[in-house]
Amino acid sequence: MLKITGEGTAHTCDGVPGGDFRPGGARGAGGLTLPQLLAAEAAAEEKKKEHDNRSVIMIFNLGAPSQMDTFDPKPDAAAEIRGPFAPISTKGDFQITEILPRHAQIADKFSIVRSCYHTAAAVHDTGHQMLQTGRLFTGGINTPHAGCALAYLRGQKTDLPPHVVLPEKMGSTGGNLPHGQEAGFLGKAYDPFVLNTDPSKPNFKVPDLLPPAELGDARLDRRRRMREIVEEKVKDFEASPSAKLMDANFAAAYRMMTSPQARAAFDLTKEPQALREKYGLNRFGQCCLLARRLIEAGVRFVTVNTFLTVFDEITWDIHGSKPFTSIEGMKNIVAPMYDQAYAALIEDLSERGMLAETLVCNLAEFGRTPRINPAGGRDHWPQCFSAYFAGGGIQGGRAIGRSDPIGAYPAERPVDPPEIVGTIYKSLGFDLETTLPGPAGRPFPLVDFGKHEVKELF
């Protein structure tokens, strides 16, 4: 829509000033006429339509991988810094370590940003907030997860929700703070749908797609017999003004529970067993496969939590002693599972022609200390870490930015959380100055003014 904002200045729907507005469509030399402005607006709308099919899979590596031991090896550093893993060549213009051999084989399809950092406290929760929303939660203002903002801005494409979290939302990581996986100030209407179960279980079912337990077999049988009558009445009801009075959240939930498309999207038994095995018959592997199915069925944004907590579970949180993980545990358990599933996901998306329209971003809350600690692990380190991106307009095979010789600080092209989240929004086709309705009606830009995407990735 064209907006005339006073002082003779025209703005397009993207908020871009179009210059002085004068009657008759005339402007001074070098300016745009009204027809030209309208044409520019139409072109902007077409661009939005082009990006409407863009979707995102965010893989959040809860616990935080060690950059030196994965995507930013330091083979020339001292042993207590470089760690036990050798660098290997890849199909990209960078090296990674030997614990991620499948990544090396598809490195032409993703690019790494090796100079990420943030300045908040070195606790998991704050990093979760910043890397998923672009902001630290302060003053009682919780910025929405990027997937929730997308749900607000573009809504549903199908009966499936616009944003799904797999397998569950993040649990306790020690800080007792919000993790940034909700809609925040947008309100609960834009919260994600959460699977709340393990898709690798033999009899995997989605709890929220099952009828309530109190409905016995007899009652269900009566309802089945009434199905044909109900379906006809539902058609009439959906066309009536009364339908508009139904609460939007209830309507969306009802549509999903009764939608054959939704049930089919969550049904992993429809996948060949060989493909399920290629992803890995574990929670993370099957979550990645399910993410692909959901995107294929019309979900706009899927967040996959690699792990749910850092306590008493083998994760990326390699402090070296219990209840945390050792470097050996990362090598023998975490890395093989993760490497297998990620490579399978990227290959699957690519083979199906989906990768160009699906951004896959792999994020974490921080990095790890350059020097190995006395327990044989590495501690929290937000001063420098790596993130990587594939698909969705990203050019693969490159390393953006550079850390110093020991992986402690960015040495070239530092990248902060608003730029990382801004890269997600840019892939989706948004102007980063697009605003969301914040508390008390205050407009909030998607990321702070002055922040940009990592342009070198595109």
Buried (B, 14 or more C-beta within 10 A) or exposed (E): EBEEEEEEEBBBEBEBEBBBBBEEEEBEEEBBEBEEBBEBBEEBBEEBEEBBBBBBBBBBBBBBBBBBBBBBBBEEBEEEBBBBBEBBEBBBEBBBBBBBBBBBBBBBBBBBBBBBBBEBBBBBBBBBBBBBBBBBBEEEBBBBBBBBBBBBBBEBBBBBBBBBBBBBBBBEBEBEBBBBBBBBBBEEEBBBBBBEBBBBEEEBEBEBBEEEEEEEEEEEEEEEEEEEEEEEEEEEEEEEEEEEEEEEEEEBBBBBBBBEEBBEBBBBEEBEEEEBEBBBEBBBBBBBBBBBBBBBBBBBBBBBBBBBBBBEBBBBBBBBEEEBBBBEBBBEBBBBBBBBBBBBBBBBBBEEEBBBBBBBBBBBBBBBBBBBBEBBBBBBBBBBBBBBBBBBBBBBBBBBBBBBEBBBBBBEBBBBBBBBBBBBBBBBBBBBBBEBEBEEEEEBBBBBEEBEBBEBBB
